Amino acid sequence: MDTLARLVDEKPLVIFSKSSCCMSHSTKSFLRGFGANPTIYELDQMPNGQQIERALLQLGCRPSVPAVFIGQQFVGGNNTVMGLHVQNKLVPLLMRAKAIWIWNEK
């Protein structure tokens, strides 16, 4: 868990992903569509990726990726992110975390 905390510390938007995971890809693309520039950790390309994945599972992220942290807080996976968007709660979270600065909904 300490490793996880260090990786998300002082970063407004962090996504734990696997390079072969289509849901991870869609989550990354979706959040970038808001103008966010997330810090992305590809667990399958990291030497300690399995250790981090176990920590994510302990946090309750099922499946383990994608795992999204906004403002150093664990938000959840793809379904949670999409749910927040549908409820009009995602943009305010991203703005409070300073992951995005402006949003002009058209």
PyRosetta script that sets phi, psi and omega in degrees:
from pyrosetta import init, pose_from_sequence

init()
pose = pose_from_sequence("MDTLARLVDEKPLVIFSKSSCCMSHSTKSFLRGFGANPTIYELDQMPNGQQIERALLQLGCRPSVPAVFIGQQFVGGNNTVMGLHVQNKLVPLLMRAKAIWIWNEK")
pose.set_psi(1, -32.7)
pose.set_omega(1, 178.0)
pose.set_phi(2, -62.4)
pose.set_psi(2, -39.9)
pose.set_omega(2, 178.1)
pose.set_phi(3, -62.2)
pose.set_psi(3, -43.0)
pose.set_omega(3, 178.7)
pose.set_phi(4, -60.6)
pose.set_psi(4, -46.1)
pose.set_omega(4, -179.7)
pose.set_phi(5, -61.5)
pose.set_psi(5, -40.9)
pose.set_omega(5, 179.0)
pose.set_phi(6, -65.0)
pose.set_psi(6, -37.0)
pose.set_omega(6, -177.9)
pose.set_phi(7, -70.5)
pose.set_psi(7, -29.1)
pose.set_omega(7, -179.5)
pose.set_phi(8, -97.6)
pose.set_psi(8, -10.4)
pose.set_omega(8, -176.7)
pose.set_phi(9, -58.6)
pose.set_psi(9, 130.0)
pose.set_omega(9, 174.6)
pose.set_phi(10, 62.0)
pose.set_psi(10, 21.8)
pose.set_omega(10, 175.8)
pose.set_phi(11, -117.2)
pose.set_psi(11, 130.0)
pose.set_omega(11, -175.5)
pose.set_phi(12, -69.2)
pose.set_psi(12, -32.3)
pose.set_omega(12, -176.9)
pose.set_phi(13, -145.3)
pose.set_psi(13, 119.8)
pose.set_omega(13, -178.9)
pose.set_phi(14, -127.4)
pose.set_psi(14, 136.2)
pose.set_omega(14, 176.0)
pose.set_phi(15, -125.7)
pose.set_psi(15, 124.4)
pose.set_omega(15, 171.6)
pose.set_phi(16, -93.8)
pose.set_psi(16, 129.5)
pose.set_omega(16, -168.2)
pose.set_phi(17, -142.4)
pose.set_psi(17, 172.7)
pose.set_omega(17, 167.0)
pose.set_phi(18, -128.6)
pose.set_psi(18, 136.7)
pose.set_omega(18, -173.7)
pose.set_phi(19, -61.4)
pose.set_psi(19, -22.8)
pose.set_omega(19, -178.1)
pose.set_phi(20, -97.2)
pose.set_psi(20, 3.1)
pose.set_omega(20, -174.5)
pose.set_phi(21, -93.3)
pose.set_psi(21, 117.8)
pose.set_omega(21, -178.4)
pose.set_phi(22, -67.0)
pose.set_psi(22, -33.6)
pose.set_omega(22, 178.4)
pose.set_phi(23, -68.7)
pose.set_psi(23, -36.7)
pose.set_omega(23, 175.5)
pose.set_phi(24, -62.0)
pose.set_psi(24, -43.9)
pose.set_omega(24, 179.8)
pose.set_phi(25, -60.6)
pose.set_psi(25, -45.1)
pose.set_omega(25, -178.5)
pose.set_phi(26, -66.5)
pose.set_psi(26, -37.4)
pose.set_omega(26, 178.3)
pose.set_phi(27, -65.3)
pose.set_psi(27, -44.5)
pose.set_omega(27, 178.4)
pose.set_phi(28, -61.1)
pose.set_psi(28, -46.1)
pose.set_omega(28, 179.8)
pose.set_phi(29, -63.7)
pose.set_psi(29, -42.7)
pose.set_omega(29, -179.7)
pose.set_phi(30, -59.7)
pose.set_psi(30, -48.9)
pose.set_omega(30, -177.8)
pose.set_phi(31, -69.7)
pose.set_psi(31, -33.9)
pose.set_omega(31, 175.2)
pose.set_phi(32, -65.3)
pose.set_psi(32, -28.6)
pose.set_omega(32, 178.6)
pose.set_phi(33, -62.5)
pose.set_psi(33, -19.5)
pose.set_omega(33, 176.3)
pose.set_phi(34, -86.6)
pose.set_psi(34, -2.8)
pose.set_omega(34, -177.2)
pose.set_phi(35, 93.8)
pose.set_psi(35, 7.0)
pose.set_omega(35, 179.3)
pose.set_phi(36, -78.0)
pose.set_psi(36, 151.3)
pose.set_omega(36, 176.1)
pose.set_phi(37, -121.8)
pose.set_psi(37, 80.7)
pose.set_omega(37, -173.9)
pose.set_phi(38, -69.6)
pose.set_psi(38, 151.3)
pose.set_omega(38, 166.5)
pose.set_phi(39, -81.2)
pose.set_psi(39, 126.1)
pose.set_omega(39, -175.2)
pose.set_phi(40, -119.4)
pose.set_psi(40, 130.0)
pose.set_omega(40, 175.2)
pose.set_phi(41, -113.9)
pose.set_psi(41, 116.0)
pose.set_omega(41, 177.2)
pose.set_phi(42, -88.6)
pose.set_psi(42, 102.2)
pose.set_omega(42, -172.7)
pose.set_phi(43, -61.3)
pose.set_psi(43, -32.6)
pose.set_omega(43, -179.5)
pose.set_phi(44, -75.5)
pose.set_psi(44, -3.7)
pose.set_omega(44, 179.0)
pose.set_phi(45, -117.1)
pose.set_psi(45, 9.9)
pose.set_omega(45, -179.2)
pose.set_phi(46, -111.6)
pose.set_psi(46, 139.8)
pose.set_omega(46, 179.4)
pose.set_phi(47, -60.7)
pose.set_psi(47, -32.8)
pose.set_omega(47, 179.7)
pose.set_phi(48, -103.9)
pose.set_psi(48, 23.6)
pose.set_omega(48, -177.0)
pose.set_phi(49, -59.7)
pose.set_psi(49, -39.0)
pose.set_omega(49, 179.5)
pose.set_phi(50, -67.0)
pose.set_psi(50, -37.3)
pose.set_omega(50, 177.3)
pose.set_phi(51, -63.4)
pose.set_psi(51, -43.7)
pose.set_omega(51, 179.2)
pose.set_phi(52, -65.9)
pose.set_psi(52, -39.8)
pose.set_omega(52, 178.6)
pose.set_phi(53, -62.0)
pose.set_psi(53, -40.1)
pose.set_omega(53, 176.6)
pose.set_phi(54, -62.3)
pose.set_psi(54, -40.7)
pose.set_omega(54, 178.4)
pose.set_phi(55, -63.9)
pose.set_psi(55, -38.9)
pose.set_omega(55, 177.8)
pose.set_phi(56, -64.4)
pose.set_psi(56, -40.9)
pose.set_omega(56, 177.7)
pose.set_phi(57, -63.3)
pose.set_psi(57, -38.4)
pose.set_omega(57, 177.3)
pose.set_phi(58, -64.2)
pose.set_psi(58, -31.5)
pose.set_omega(58, 177.7)
pose.set_phi(59, -70.9)
pose.set_psi(59, -17.7)
pose.set_omega(59, 179.8)
pose.set_phi(60, 106.4)
pose.set_psi(60, 9.6)
pose.set_omega(60, 178.8)
pose.set_phi(61, -80.9)
pose.set_psi(61, 109.0)
pose.set_omega(61, 179.8)
pose.set_phi(62, -128.8)
pose.set_psi(62, 116.5)
pose.set_omega(62, -5.9)
pose.set_phi(63, -66.9)
pose.set_psi(63, 170.1)
pose.set_omega(63, -172.4)
pose.set_phi(64, -67.5)
pose.set_psi(64, -26.8)
pose.set_omega(64, 178.2)
pose.set_phi(65, -133.0)
pose.set_psi(65, 148.9)
pose.set_omega(65, -4.3)
pose.set_phi(66, -74.0)
pose.set_psi(66, 147.6)
pose.set_omega(66, 175.5)
pose.set_phi(67, -122.3)
pose.set_psi(67, 120.8)
pose.set_omega(67, -173.0)
pose.set_phi(68, -110.6)
pose.set_psi(68, 130.9)
pose.set_omega(68, 174.3)
pose.set_phi(69, -117.9)
pose.set_psi(69, 126.9)
pose.set_omega(69, 176.3)
pose.set_phi(70, -119.8)
pose.set_psi(70, 123.5)
pose.set_omega(70, -178.2)
pose.set_phi(71, 59.6)
pose.set_psi(71, 41.0)
pose.set_omega(71, 179.3)
pose.set_phi(72, 67.3)
pose.set_psi(72, 7.2)
pose.set_omega(72, 179.6)
pose.set_phi(73, -107.4)
pose.set_psi(73, 134.5)
pose.set_omega(73, 176.7)
pose.set_phi(74, -68.8)
pose.set_psi(74, 122.9)
pose.set_omega(74, -179.2)
pose.set_phi(75, -97.5)
pose.set_psi(75, -46.9)
pose.set_omega(75, -178.8)
pose.set_phi(76, 142.5)
pose.set_psi(76, -157.7)
pose.set_omega(76, -178.4)
pose.set_phi(77, -100.7)
pose.set_psi(77, -161.1)
pose.set_omega(77, -176.4)
pose.set_phi(78, -57.7)
pose.set_psi(78, -46.6)
pose.set_omega(78, -178.5)
pose.set_phi(79, -61.5)
pose.set_psi(79, -39.8)
pose.set_omega(79, 179.5)
pose.set_phi(80, -66.4)
pose.set_psi(80, -44.0)
pose.set_omega(80, 179.4)
pose.set_phi(81, -60.9)
pose.set_psi(81, -45.8)
pose.set_omega(81, 179.2)
pose.set_phi(82, -64.2)
pose.set_psi(82, -39.2)
pose.set_omega(82, 177.9)
pose.set_phi(83, -62.8)
pose.set_psi(83, -41.8)
pose.set_omega(83, 177.1)
pose.set_phi(84, -61.8)
pose.set_psi(84, -38.9)
pose.set_omega(84, 179.3)
pose.set_phi(85, -65.2)
pose.set_psi(85, -45.8)
pose.set_omega(85, 180.0)
pose.set_phi(86, -60.4)
pose.set_psi(86, -34.1)
pose.set_omega(86, -179.9)
pose.set_phi(87, -85.4)
pose.set_psi(87, 5.5)
pose.set_omega(87, -178.2)
pose.set_phi(88, 60.5)
pose.set_psi(88, 32.7)
pose.set_omega(88, 179.8)
pose.set_phi(89, -108.9)
pose.set_psi(89, -13.0)
pose.set_omega(89, -175.7)
pose.set_phi(90, -70.7)
pose.set_psi(90, -49.6)
pose.set_omega(90, -178.0)
pose.set_phi(91, -59.2)
pose.set_psi(91, -46.7)
pose.set_omega(91, 177.0)
pose.set_phi(92, -58.9)
pose.set_psi(92, -38.5)
pose.set_omega(92, 177.1)
pose.set_phi(93, -62.5)
pose.set_psi(93, -46.2)
pose.set_omega(93, 179.6)
pose.set_phi(94, -63.0)
pose.set_psi(94, -38.2)
pose.set_omega(94, -179.8)
pose.set_phi(95, -70.5)
pose.set_psi(95, -42.9)
pose.set_omega(95, 178.4)
pose.set_phi(96, -61.3)
pose.set_psi(96, -35.7)
pose.set_omega(96, -179.9)
pose.set_phi(97, -80.0)
pose.set_psi(97, -6.9)
pose.set_omega(97, -176.6)
pose.set_phi(98, 64.9)
pose.set_psi(98, 31.2)
pose.set_omega(98, 173.9)
pose.set_phi(99, -81.0)
pose.set_psi(99, -27.6)
pose.set_omega(99, 170.5)
pose.set_phi(100, -134.7)
pose.set_psi(100, 154.3)
pose.set_omega(100, -176.2)
pose.set_phi(101, -104.6)
pose.set_psi(101, -37.8)
pose.set_omega(101, -179.9)
pose.set_phi(102, -136.1)
pose.set_psi(102, 156.4)
pose.set_omega(102, 175.9)
pose.set_phi(103, -145.8)
pose.set_psi(103, 123.6)
pose.set_omega(103, 178.9)
pose.set_phi(104, -117.3)
pose.set_psi(104, 94.6)
pose.set_omega(104, -179.6)
pose.set_phi(105, -75.1)
pose.set_psi(105, 123.7)
pose.set_omega(105, -178.4)
pose.set_phi(106, -101.5)
pose.dump_pdb("model.pdb")
